[in-house]
């Protein structure tokens, strides 16, 4: 019976009332442009975490275009509005992004304000990507249809696995632990999974499921997960979790960027919040509501090891 199927295998009528109709998702344009206005490269540094509120932490892609995200929660608009609405952006240097788009794979240079198409393969349903530790020029890319290895220099790909496996469409957040560079952790509707970046094999961690997870970020004390039921600290070794911070949940959370050793900027449908990752306490720093349709957000730094897209199924 259909009610026993995972939602990503169900027909459209069975989703009504629980998940949005994915046909209403923003359509990505086929001919990309990448243009910027009055944007200094010196603004982009994930590592200047103790700088002023005007520092730009990362780059966000949403239906209104592409923008830099300041520590204050405000955006630096890239104008004219870009139609390069990438499904996932992965930093490959301090000034370049590898963009996974519905019309192909592109490299985008902020320094030269140009983009180059590497591949015509369609990537509108990509979920997450992580660097392969044995070859940093290769990414393991998780897609709704399978897992692939993509060369960041040429855009070429090879298939690692195809077919249903656990159904990566239901991935809610991707986390890389710097102390274990050989694996990627995926918070998923069915479980927390530990995935080998050598061969794509995976195993379940803990007993919890993570349908309510909306965003997550690594912290030395444990991954901080912004969930519809609250803020949780999760141990990657065994999946144990504890609730931290004030009461309440984060159904409107869409993405998160590191803003300091113990702080993060959470992008939310009702604005941006600065969160203390040690305690879970937070304060709203911006009321800008344009993050509701966030597709992906990424820091612009050469040492990023993993990136994910906002889940298409809320």
N, C-alpha and C positions, 0 to 999 in steps of 0.2 A: 504493500500500500504506500501511497505517496507520502503519507505523514511520517513514514519511517526513513525516508531518504534525507540525506543532508540537503540544506537549502540550495546549494549551488548545483544540485542535480534535479531540483524540482522544476515543474513548469511554472510559467508566469502567474496563473491564477492562485497557486498555492502560496505565493509570496505576498499576496495583497494583504495589507494591514499589518505586516510585520517588517518587511524590507521594502525600500523604495524601488520603483520601477527603474531598472538600469537603463532603459531606453531613453530616459530623460537626462542622462549624463551629458555633460558638455561635449560637443563634437570638436575634435582636434582638426585643425586645418592641415591641408596636404602640403602646402608650400611654406616652409618655415622662414621666418625672419628673426633676427636677433639684433635689436638696436637699443642703445642706451643713451640717456641724456644726463649730462652733468654728474657722472658717477665716477668717483676717484677710486682707483684700485687700492689706495692706501686705506680705504674704509673697510676693505674685506680682510678680516683676520679673525679666525676663531680663537686664536691664541692670545689676543689682546683682551682677555676677559676682565681685566681690572681697569679698562679704559672708561671713557665717558659714555653717557647714554646714547650718544650718536653713533657709536661703533656698529658696524653692520655684522651680524652674526652668520647670516646665510642667505640663501636665495629661495624664494617661494614661487610656485607655479599655481595659478588659480584662473578662473574663467575670465577675470578682468585683465589678465596679462601676467607678466613676470615682474617680480619686485624683490629688492633687497629687504631684509628684516633687521631693523635696528634693535639695540638692547632695550630701548624705550618701548618697544612694541609697535612702533610706527614703521611704515614701509617707505623705501626709496623707490619711486616709480621709475620703471624703464619705459621711456616714451620715444616714438609712438608705441601704443600698446602692441606687444609682440603677439604673434599668433603661434609661437612655438610653445604650445601648451603641452609640455612633455608629461608623460605618465610617470616617469621616474628620471631623476637627475643624479648623476654620480660624479663627484669631483675627481678628476684625473691629474690635476696640478693645482697650483694656487690661483690660476687664472683661467682654467679650462674645465668644462663639464662634458661628460658623455651623456647625451640625452636619448632616452628610449621613448619613441613617439609612435603614434598610430601609422605613420607613413614611413618609418625607418629609424635608423640609428644615426645620430649626428654628433659631431664635436662642435662645441660652442666656445669661442674665445671671447672672454670679456675684455681682454687687453686690445684685441684687434677689432672687436665688435663684428665678428663674422661667424658663420656656421657652415660646416661642411658635412654633406651627406656621405656616410660610409656604407650604408646598407639600405636596401629597399624592403627588408623584411618588416612586417607589421608587429609593433610592440605595444598596442593599446591596452593589453591585459596583463602587463608585467606587474609583479607583486613586490619583489625585493631583489637586491643584488649584493654580493660580497666579493672581496678580492680573494683569489685563491692563494694561500700562503706560499705555495711552491712556485708560483709564477704570478707576480704582482701585475703583469700586463694582461692577466686573464680574470674575468669575473664569472662567478657562478650566479646565474640569473634564474630566479624562480618566477614562473609564468603560470597562468591558470591552466595551461595545457601540458606543463612538464617542467623540467629543469634543463638548462642549457649552459654551455661554456662559451663566453663571448670574448673575443680578442679586442682590447680597448684601442689598439692602434689601427686595426683594419675594419672592425665591425663584423668580421666573420664569426660564424657560430658553428658549434657541433652539439648534437643532442646527447645529453647524459641519460635522461629518462623522459618518456612521454606516457601520457595516459593519466588515469585518475590519481594514483598513489593515495595520499591523504586529502587531496583537493586543496592546493595551495591558495585558491581563491579566497578561502576563509581565514587567511593570515591577517592578524590585527596589528602586529608590530614585529620588527626585526631588530635584534640586538647582537652586537659583537662585544665579547669580553676580551680586552687586550691581554689578559693573562692566559687566555686559551685561544690563540689566533687561528687554530686549525678547525674551529667549529663556529657555526652561527646558530643563534637561538631564535625560534619563531613562535610568537604567541598566537595561538590558533583557536578556532572555535572548539576543537576537539581536545586540545592539550597544549602544553608547552613542549616544543620539540627541540632536540639538540641534533643539528645536521652537520655531518662531516663535510668540510670544504675540499676534501680530497676525492671523494667518490659519490657524494650526495646521499649516502645512507643516513637514516635518522632513527632516533629513539625517543620515547616519551620520557619526560622529566616530571616527577610528581603526579598528583592525581587531579589537579584542578583543570578546569576548562576556562577559556578566556574569551568567550563571546562578547563580554562587556568591555574588554580592553579597547581604548580609543587611541592611546599613544603611550610610548615607553622610552626611557632613557637610561643608559648605564650609569651607575654610581658605585664606588668601591664597597659601600656597605650593602649593596644589592640593587637589582634593577628596580627603578621606580616606575610603576605602571599607573597610568591615569585611566580609571575604570568608571563605568556607570554607577558603581556602588561605592566609590571612594578612591583614595590613593593607597596603593599597596607597595610594600617593599618585598621583592621576590629574590630568593636565593637560587642561583642558577645550578648549584650542585645537586640539590634534591627537590627544588620546586617549592620549598616551604615559603609561606608568605605571611605577612602581618600588615594590618591596616595602620596607617600613620596619618597624622594631621587632623584637621577639623572634620566634623561630620559632613556628609554630602557627597555627591558623585560628580563625574565629569562626562555626562552624555554628549556635551558639545565640544569636547576636545578634538582637535584635528591634527596637530603636529607639535613637535617640541624641539627646541634647540638648546644646546649648552650655552650658558652665559657666564659661568664661573666654576671654580672647583666644586662648589656645593650648591649652585643655583642653576635654574633653567628657565627659559622663556616658553610658556605654554600658549600655543595659538588656539583660540576657542571661538565658537560661533558668536560669543558675546564680547569678544575682545582678547587682550593678551594679559597673562598673569605671570608674575615672577614667583617662582616656587623655590623654597628652601628644600633641597633634596635630602638633607639630614633629618629634618623634622616634619616635613609635609606642610608646613605653614606657607601661606601664599598671600599675595596682594595684587589686585588688579592694577595694571600700569597703562592700559589703553582700552578704550571702548570701541575701537574700530571693529566692525562686524563683517569685514570682507573675508575673513578666514573660513566662513561657513562652507565655501565651495573649494577649499584647498585640495589640490591634487597631489602635490608632494612638496616637501621642503628639505633642503640639505645645507649643511655648512659648506663653505667654500674653503677647503684646506686640502693639501696634498696627502695627508695621512689618514683620511677617512677610509675605514675598512668595510663599512656596510651602509646601505641606505634602503629605505622602503617607501612605498607609495601609500597614500591614505586608502584604506579598504573601501571598495566600491559598494559594499553591502552593509548598511547600517541597520 
